[in-house]
């Protein structure tokens, strides 16, 4: 199947999934579930690409596993976190409710469709990598896989450390500065970005896929300026005040580095 048909097929499937998710979110009165579903959609895309693209089977398997394992781990982590806080909704979506006003349900439907489109846009270059028929896995591809693996492990550790910290009653209202969080205020976001750079390095080995660089750059922009760092920092300042300000002063915002207190 050609790339355009694969793209349109997965886009249509993801729009349907997001529509069903919206119906469920309205029933639950919790629109934050879209975060977990968004993550799981990458696993679905990788599976569809694996079966529909006509590339080298070993490369397809590696790419499908790279997309699927990351997607499942992140989606499961987010779903578990959302379920543990339900019926409380993520503050980002509470703010969106307020911004959307009385018409918030219809506005959220458009927001969910936007999420579906974003998955399809971000996975577009993967289709061409899946269709790569070169029977040899290049050093560049193995390098991308290595970066991806290290980043997935790093993100998993960061999430585990934060979850362990938050579930300890003694840490209520405190700032998490243990483990990786002692070196970065957002190590999970840093490793998430690295995961996408790993994808790019793997894909750029496919002739003509240099344009795929928009995917990791988009993720980086979202993490640093839109959905990642800004709302997280604002919420932490609101809930932890001066303790978090002191944490900001001594700890790198994104790239892990030694805190000022340790220099």
FIMI-286620 format. One record per atom (N, C-alpha, C, O, CB): residue in one letter; x, y, z. Coordinates in steps of 0.05 Angstrom, whole numbers, plus 5000, padded with zeros to 4 digits. Glycine has a CB too. Example, Ala and Ser with C-alpha at 12.3 -4.5 7.8 and 13.67 -1.06 7.14 Angstrom:
A526448865156/A524649105156/A526449345156/A528549345169/A522649115181/S525749555142/S527349795143/S525850015157/S526850235161/S528249885114/
//
This chain:
X501749765000/X500050005000/X501850255000/X503850265014/X498150005025/X501050454984/X502750694983/X502350865008/X500450835023/X501950854958/X504251055011/X504451205036/X501851375041/X500951395064/X506851385035/X500751495020/X498351665024/X496051505034/X494551605051/X497651794997/X495651265024/X493451095034/X493851005063/X491950995079/X493050845016/X496350945070/X496950875097/X496451105116/X495251075137/X499950775100/X497251345107/X496851585124/X493951635128/X493051685151/X498251825110/X492351635106/X489551695109/X488051485125/X486151545139/X488251715081/X488851235122/X487551015137/X488051045167/X486151025183/X488650745128/X490551105175/X491051135203/X489851395214/X488951405237/X494151135208/X489751605198/X488451855207/X485551805212/X484451895233/X488852075185/X484151665194/X481251615197/X480851445222/X478951495238/X480151465173/X482551235226/X482251065250/X482651225275/X481151185295/X484350835248/X484651405276/X485251555300/X483051755305/X482351815329/X487851705297/X481851875285/X479552055289/X477151915302/X475852015319/X478652185262/X476751665293/X474551505305/X475151445334/X473451465351/X474151235289/X477651365339/X478451305367/X478151555385/X477151525407/X481451215368/X478851785375/X478652025391/X475752115394/X475052225415/X480152255378/X474052055375/X471152115378/X469951935400/X468452035417/X469652065351/X470651685400/X469751505421/X470851585448/X469451575469/X470651205415/X473351675449/X474551775474/X473152015484/X472652045508/X477551835469/X472352195466/X470852435474/X468152365486/X467452485506/X470452615449/X466752175474/X464252085486/X464651985514/X463052045532/X462951865468/X466651825518/X467251705544/X468151925564/X467351925587/X469551495542/X469652125554/X470552345571/X468252515580/X468152605603/X472552525555/X466252565563/X463852715570/X462352565592/X461452685611/X462052755545/X462152305589/X460752135609/X462252145636/X460952155657/X460551845599/X464852135635/X466452135659/X466752405671/X467352435695/X469252025653/X466252615655/X466852885663/X469852925669/X470553055689/X465152975687/X471452795653/X474452805657/X475752795629/X476052575618/X475452575675/X476453025618/X477553035592/X480552985591/X481752965570/X477053315579/X481752945615/X484552885616/X485352615606/X487652555601/X485452905644/X483352435602/X483852165592/X485052175564/X486251985554/X481351995592/X484752405550/X485752425523/X488852395522/X489952305502/X484952685510/X490152465544/X493152445545/X493952155542/X495852095527/X494152565571/X492651975556/X493351695555/X492651575528/X494251425516/X491951535577/X490351645518/X489451535492/X491251635469/X491951485451/X486551625486/X492051895471/X493952005452/X496551835451/X497551775429/X494652295459/X497551755474/X499951595475/X499551325463/X501151225447/X500851565504/X497251195469/X496750925459/X496350925428/X496850725415/X494250815472/X495551155417/X495051175388/X497651125372/X497551035350/X493951445381/X499951185384/X502451145370/X502950845367/X504150755347/X504851275385/X502250685387/X502450395385/X500650295362/X501550115347/X501650265412/X498250405360/X496450315339/X497550395312/X497450225293/X493650455343/X498650625309/X499850715284/X502250525276/X502450435253/X500851005285/X503950475296/X506250295290/X505350025281/X506549905264/X507950275315/X503149915293/X502149655285/X501049655257/X501549475241/X499949565305/X499549865250/X498449895223/X500649915203/X500649785182/X496550135221/X502650085209/X504950125191/X506349855186/X507149795163/X506950325202/X506649695207/X508049445205/X506749255185/X508049125169/X508249305233/X504049255186/X502649065169/X502149165141/X501849015122/X499948995182/X501949435137/X501249545111/X503649635095/X503549625070/X499449775115/X505849705108/X508149805093/X509749565082/X509749345094/X509949975110/X511049605059/X512349375046/X515449405048/X516849345028/X511549365017/X516449485071/X519349515074/X520649255084/X519449045085/X519949735093/X523249285090/X524849055101/X523748975128/X523349135146/X527849135103/X523148715131/X521648615154/X523048675181/X521748735200/X521248315152/X525748645182/X527148695207/X527048985215/X526649045238/X530148605204/X527249165195/X527049455201/X524149515211/X523849665230/X527749625176/X522249405198/X519449445206/X518949355235/X517649495250/X517549305187/X520049125242/X519749025269/X521049205290/X519849255310/X520848735271/X523449295284/X524849475302/X523249725306/X522949815329/X527749535292/X522349845284/X520850095286/X518250065301/X517450235317/X520350215258/X516849845295/X514349785308/X514749755339/X513149845354/X513049535297/X516849625346/X517549585375/X518249855388/X517449905410/X519749385378/X519850015373/X520550275384/X518150455389/X517950575410/X522550425364/X516350455370/X513850615374/X512050485395/X511050625413/X512350645347/X511750225393/X509850085410/X510650075440/X508950125457/X509549805401/X513150015445/X514049995473/X513950275487/X513050295510/X516849885475/X514950475473/X514750745485/X511850825489/X511150925510/X516150955466/X510150785469/X507350865470/X505950715493/X504450845508/X506050795444/X506350455495/X504950305516/X505850385544/X504250415562/X505450005512/X508550425548/X509450495574/X508350765583/X507350795605/X512550505574/X508550965565/X507651235571/X504551235575/X503551355594/X508451435550/X503151095557/X500251095559/X499350955584/X497451055597/X499150945535/X500550735592/X499850595616/X500450765641/X498750775659/X501350325618/X502750905641/X503451075663/X501451305666/X500551365689/X506251195659/X500651425644/X498751645645/X495951555653/X494651685669/X498651795618/X495151325642/X492551215649/X492351155679/X490251205691/X491950965632/X494451035689/X494550975718/X494351225735/X492951235755/X497050815725/X495851435726/X495851685741/X493151825740/X492151925760/X497951875731/X491951825716/X489251945713/X487151805730/X485551925743/X488451945683/X487251535730/X485351375745/X485651425775/X483651425790/X485751075739/X488151455784/X488651485813/X487551755823/X486951785846/X491651465819/X487451955805/X486452225812/X483552265807/X482352455817/X488152435798/X482352095791/X479452125783/X477752115808/X478151945826/X478651905763/X475752295811/X474552465791/X475952745787/X475052905771/X471652515797/X478052785802/X479553045799/X480853045771/X481952845762/X481753075821/X480653265758/X481553295730/X484153455730/X484653625747/X479453435713/X485953395711/X488453535708/X487853835706/X485953925693/X489953435683/X489553995719/X489054285720/X489054415692/X487754615687/X491254425736/X490554295673/X490554405646/X487754395633/X486954575620/X492554245628/X486354175638/X483754135627/X481554295642/X479554365631/X482953845626/X482054335668/X480254515683/X480354795671/X478354925668/X481054515713/X482854885665/X483155155653/X481855165625/X480655365618/X486155225651/X482154955610/X480954945583/X477854965586/X476555095570/X481754695568/X476754825605/X473854845610/X473055135614/X471055225602/X473054675634/X474555265630/X473955545636/X474255725612/X472655895607/X475755655659/X476355675596/X476855825572/X474655775551/X473855955536/X479555765560/X473755525549/X471755445529/X468955545536/X467255575518/X471755145525/X468355595561/X465755695570/X463555475568/X464155245571/X464955925553/X461155565564/X458855385564/X458855185541/X457554985542/X456255545563/X460355255520/X460555085496/X462954895498/X463954805477/X460755255471/X463854835522/X466354685526/X466354405514/X468354305505/X467054675555/X464054265514/X463953995504/X464553985474/X466153815466/X461153865509/X463354155459/X463854165430/X466754255424/X468054155406/X461854345416/X467654445440/X470454535437/X472454315443/X474554295430/X470954785455/X471854155463/X473553935470/X473553725447/X475553595443/X472653805496/X471353695434/X471253505411/X473253585390/X474753425379/X468353485399/X473253845384/X475253945364/X478053905375/X479953845360/X474754245358/X478453945401/X481053905413/X481953615410/X484253565405/X480953995443/X480153435415/X480753145412/X481453075383/X483352925378/X478352975422/X479953195364/X480653145336/X483353255329/X484853145313/X478453275318/X484053485341/X486753595337/X488853405347/X490953375335/X486953865352/X488353265369/X490153065380/X490552835360/X492752735356/X489152965407/X488352755347/X488552545327/X490252625304/X491952475294/X485652465318/X489852875295/X491452975272/X494352995280/X496052935264/X490353255263/X494853085305/X497653115313/X499152845313/X501552835306/X497853235341/X497752625321/X499052365320/X499752285292/X501952195286/X497152145333/X497852335273/X498352265245/X500552435233/X502152335217/X495752295230/X500652685240/X502752865229/X505452775240/X507452775225/X502153155236/X505652715266/X508152645278/X509152375268/X511552325267/X507952635308/X507352195261/X508151925251/X508451905221/X509251695211/X506151715261/X507852125207/X508052115177/X510752015168/X510851845151/X507552395166/X513052125177/X515552035167/X516151735173/X517751605159/X517852205178/X514951635194/X515251355201/X514351175178/X515450965173/X513751285226/X512251255164/X511151095142/X513351045121/X513650815112/X508751235129/X514951245114/X517051215094/X519351045105/X520550905089/X518051495085/X519851065131/X521950895142/X521050605143/X522650425138/X522650995171/X518450565148/X517350295147/X517450175119/X517649935116/X514450295158/X517350355099/X517350255071/X520150225060/X520450135037/X515750455054/X522150295075/X524950265066/X525649975062/X525449815081/X526850395087/X526349895038/X526849615031/X529749535032/X530449315025/X525749565004/X531449715041/X534349655044/X534649415063/X533749445086/X535949905053/X535849195055/X536048955071/X538148975093/X538648775107/X536548715054/X539449205097/X541449225117/X540649455137/X539849675128/X544249285105/X540949395162/X540549605183/X543149755186/X545249635193/X539549475210/X543150015181/X545650175181/X546550245209/X545050215229/X545150425165/X549050335211/X550150425237/X548450655248/X548050685272/X553050505234/X547550835230/X545851055238/X543350965251/X542451075271/X545251235214/X542150755240/X539650645251/X540150515279/X538550555297/X538450445232/X542350365281/X543050245307/X543550465328/X542950435351/X545450065304/X544750695318/X545350915337/X542751045346/X542451105370/X547051125322/X540851075328/X538251185336/X536851005355/X535551095374/X536551225311/X537050745351/X535850545369/X537050565397/X535650555417/X536150265358/X539750595398/X541150615424/X540350865439/X539850855463/X544250625419/X540151095425/X539251345438/X536451315448/X535851395470/X539451585418/X534751195432/X531951155440/X531750975465/X530251045483/X530351015417/X533350765466/X533250575488/X534150715514/X532850685535/X534950335483/X536350865512/X537351005536/X535251205546/X534851235570/X540051145529/X534051345527/X532051555534/X529551425546/X528451545565/X531251715509/X528651205536/X526251065547/X526850985576/X525151015594/X525450825530/X529250875580/X530050785607/X530151035626/X529151025648/X532750645607/X531351255616/X531551495632/X528851605639/X528351695662/X533151705617/X527051615619/X524351715625/X522851545645/X521351645662/X522751735598/X523251285642/X521951095660/X522951135689/X521351125708/X522450805651/X525551165692/X526651215718/X525651475730/X524851485754/X529751225717/X525551685714/X524551945724/X521651925733/X520952035754/X524852165701/X520051795717/X517151765724/X516851595750/X515251655767/X515651625701/X518451385752/X518351215776/X519251365801/X517951345822/X520150965772/X521351525798/X522251685821/X520151885830/X519751925854/X524951825814/X518952015811/X516852215818/X514452075830/X513352175850/X515952365793/X513651845819/X511351705830/X511851605858/X510051625876/X510551465812/X514251505863/X515051415890/X515051645910/X514051615932/X517851275889/X516051865901/X516052105918/X513252205925/X512652255949/X517652335905/X511552215905/X508852315910/X507152135927/X505352225942/X507452365883/X507551875925/X505851685940/X506751655969/X505451515984/X505951415926/X508951775976/X509851776004/X508552006019/X509052236013/X513051796006/X506751946038/X505352156053/X507152356066/X506452586069/X503652026074/X509652276073/X511552466086/X512352686067/X513252896076/X513952306095/X512052646041/X512952846021/X510753036012/X511153195994/X514152705997/X508453016024/X506153186016/X506953476018/X507753576039/X503653126033/X506553615995/X507153905994/X510153965990/X510854205989/X506254036019/X511753755988/X514653795985/X515453795955/X513853705938/X516253586000/X517753895949/X518853895922/X520553645917/X522353585933/X520454155916/X519953495896/X521553265889/X524253345878/X524353455856/X519953075869/X526353285893/X529053355884/X530953115888/X533253145893/X530153595899/X529752875885/X531352625889/X532052505862/X530552555842/X529752425906/X534152355861/X534952215836/X535452415813/X536852615816/X532852025828/X534252355790/X534552515767/X533352795771/X534152985758/X533152385743/X531452825789/X530153075794/X531953265809/X531353505813/X527553035809/X534253175818/X536253345831/X537953485810/X539353685815/X538053185849/X537853385785/X539453495763/X537853645742/X538953795726/X541053275750/X535253595742/X533453735723/X530653755735/X529753575749/X533353585696/X529453985731/X526654015741/X524653855725/X522453805734/X525954315741/X525553775701/X523753625683/X525353405668/X525453415644/X522353805663/X526553215683/X528053005669/X526352825651/X527252725631/X529552835689/X523752795659/X521952635642/X521552765615/X521552635594/X519252605656/X521353035614/X521053175589/X523553165573/X523553135548/X520153465594/X525853185586/X528453175572/X528752905558/X529452905534/X530753215592/X528152685572/X528452425559/X526252375538/X526752235519/X528252205581/X523952495542/X521852475521/X522852605495/X522452495474/X519252615531/X524152835498/X525352955474/X527452785461/X527552755437/X526553235482/X529152665478/X531252485468/X530152245453/X531352155434/X533052395491/X527852145463/X526551925449/X525951995420/X526451835402/X523951835464/X524952235416/X524252325389/X526752375372/X526652345348/X522452565390/X528852465385/X531352495370/X532452225362/X533652195341/X533452655386/X532052025379/X532751755372/X531151655348/X532351525330/X532351565395/X528551715347/X526951645324/X528051775299/X528351645278/X524051725329/X528652035301/X529552175278/X532152065267/X532452025243/X529952475285/X534052015285/X536651905276/X536251635262/X537651575243/X538551875300/X534451475272/X533851215259/X532651265232/X533451145212/X531851055277/X530651455230/X529251495205/X530951635183/X530551585160/X526751645210/X532751805192/X534351965173/X536151785156/X537151875135/X535952175187/X536551535164/X538051345148/X536551265123/X537751175104/X538751095165/X533951315123/X532351265099/X532751495080/X532251725087/X529351225106/X533551445055/X534051665036/X531751865033/X529451775031/X534751545008/X532352115035/X530352325031/X528652385056/X526652535053/X528552245010/X529452285079/X527752325103/X528952535122/X528252545146/X527452065118/X530652705112/X531752925129/X529553105139/X529753215161/X533853085113/X527453135123/X525153305131/X523753205156/X522253345169/X523153325108/X524252955164/X523052835188/X523952985213/X522852935235/X523752545191/X525853165211/X526853315234/X524653485247/X524853565270/X529253495226/X522553545231/X520353705243/X519053565267/X518053695285/X518253765222/X519153295267/X517853145289/X519153195316/X517853275335/X517852845283/X521853145319/X523053205345/X523053505352/X522953575375/X525853095345/X523253675332/X523153965337/X520454045347/X520254215365/X523854125312/X518353925336/X515653985346/X515253895375/X514154045391/X513553845328/X516153655381/X515953555408/X517553735427/X516553795449/X517053265410/X519953815419/X521553985436/X520154255441/X520154355464/X524354035422/X518954365420/X517554625423/X515154595442/X514754765460/X516554725396/X513654375439/X511354325456/X512254295486/X510954405504/X509854085447/X514354145490/X515354095517/X516354345531/X515754395554/X517453885517/X517854515516/X519054745527/X517254995529/X517555155547/X521554815512/X515355015510/X513855265508/X510855245510/X509455445514/X514455395482/X509754995508/X506854975506/X505654795528/X504654895548/X506054875479/X505754535523/X504354345541/X506054225563/X504954095581/X503154125525/X508654275562/X510354145582/X511254325605/X509854335625/X512854045568/X513454445601/X514754605623/X512954835633/X512554845658/X517354715614/X511855015616/X510355245627/X508055175646/X507955275668/X509255405604/X506154995638/X503954935657/X504854785681/X503754815703/X501854775643/X506954615678/X507954465701/X509254655721/X508854625746/X510054255692/X510854845712/X512155035729/X510055215743/X510355265767/X514155205714/X508055295728/X506055475740/X504555325762/X503955445783/X504055565718/X503855075758/X502454925778/X504154865802/X503154885825/X501454655766/X506754815798/X508554765820/X508955015837/X509154995862/X511254665810/X509155245824/X509455495839/X506955555855/X507055655878/X510055725820/X504655485844/X502155535857/X501755355882/X500855445903/X499755495838/X502655105879/X502254915901/X504554895921/X504054815944/X501754645889/X506954975913/X509254945930/X510755205936/X512555215953/X511154755918/X509955415923/X510955685930/X513955715931/X515355645912/X509855765955/X514955835953/X517755905956/X519555655954/X521855685945/X518156035983/X518655425963/X520255185962/X520955125933/X523155035927/X518854945975/X519055155915/X519555105887/X521255325874/X522855275857/X516855075872/X520855565884/X522555785873/X525555735880/X527255785863/X521656055885/X526055635904/X528855575911/X529855345894/X532155335886/X529055495941/X528055155888/X528754925870/X529455025842/X531254935829/X526454725869/X527855225833/X528355345806/X531055475805/X532455465785/X526155545800/X531855615827/X534255765827/X536755585826/X538855675815/X534455935853/X536555345836/X538955175837/X539054945818/X541054805815/X539355075865/X536754895804/X536554655787/X535954725758/X534254895753/X534354475798/X537354595740/X536954635711/X534054575704/X532754395715/X538854455695/X532954735686/X530154705679/X529654455661/X527554335663/X529154945664/X531554385644/X531054175624/X533353975622/X533053745630/X530554295597/X535554065612/X537953885609/X539053825637/X539754005651/X540054015591/X539353565644/X540453495670/X543253615674/X545053585656/X540553195674/X543753735697/X546353855703/X546553875733/X544553865748/X546754135689/X549053915743/X549453935771/X548054185782/X548254395770/X552453945778/X546854165805/X545454385817/X547554585827/X549854515833/X543554295840/X546654835830/X548455045839/X549654995866/X551855065872/X547055315839/X548054855883/X548954795910/X551354605910/X552854585929/X546754685926/X551554455888/X553654245887/X556254345874/X558254205874/X552654005873/X556154585862/X558454685848/X560654775867/X562754875859/X557654915829/
//
